[in-house]
Amino acid sequence: MPWSRILSTIVASPLALGAIWLGGWYYTLGFAILVYLAHREYLNLVRAKGIIPAGKTSLFLTICLVCCANINPQFADALLPLAGTFICFYLLFKPKMATIADLAASILGLFYIGYLPSFWVRLRSLGRSLTLNDSVFPFPETWQLGADGVRHLSEGLTLTLIAFGCIVAADIGAYVFGRCFGRTPLSDISPKKTVEGAIFGIASSVAVATAGGWYIHWPAWPETGVALGLLIGIASLLGDLTESLMKRDAGVKDSGQLIPGHGGILDRADSYVFTAPIVYYFATLVLPLLRG
């Protein structure tokens, strides 16, 4: 592994963990900056194909989606169709007639770079009591008082850390095991990925999720931990392959050069795009059914 990649990880990891720990608007605004940079990289990939999306409009609406998710998740759900309608309206009345590709790329960017990642903000906010003070950077809600009188990590913080841990474990497991033992190519989209690496990466995700389920006492934690770990590991892999497909189609090696040794924001965050909605709905729909 290149030293530049290792140093970038050493610098970025404390910043990411600090933002996750703080939560609230601290986390949301830091996340919005990453989404802004990722959306710019996405627009560059699209333009490399000769497509002219509604760049500034979709970029602004993407940031709005992320910020609305912190105020109230229902706001983000309501904003998505409204934002899509506004983008269509904008493209319809451009001086130069837009194409189907322009429209599709603009809507995809709104969904792929804005709506799906906004679930990371929703996930971190789970268990938070919404008050007026949330709009003025309150002291972060990191702890919750349990029935036993002991302070525990809040639900949103715990689930976010578990989800991030699963993705990191899957990435490291797939990279190390694939380099050492990988023999069978996984897909032409990403020739360096192997079946052996993918399997071990998913297994690493399962191990972390199962440990997390045991730690926070999920109902039937062995089964639920394995199920969530499988979902995260597979979604992480699909996110990686999706971004690789876009880069291959655009004819570029990396989405950007912002992070030494990693490339762009999309190159580093592709595994995180599809995972947050899965974890969020697993926690808000599946686990309550098992408890009830």
Buried (B, 14 or more C-beta within 10 A) or exposed (E): EEEEBEEBBEEEEEEBEEBBBBBBBBBBBBBBBBBBBBBBBBBBBBBBEEBBBBBEBBBBBBBBBBBBBBBEBEBBBEBBEEBBEBBBEBBEEEEEEBEEBBBEBBBBBBBBBBBBBBBBBBBBBBBBEEEEEBEEEBEBBBEBEEEEEEEBBBBBBBBBBBBBBBBBBBBEBBBBBBEEEBEEEBBEBBEEBBBBBBBBBBBBBBBBBBBBBEEBEBBEBEEBBBBBBBBBBBBBBBBBBBBBEBBBEBEBEBBBEBBBBBBBBBBBBBBBBBBBBBBBBBBBEBBEEEEE
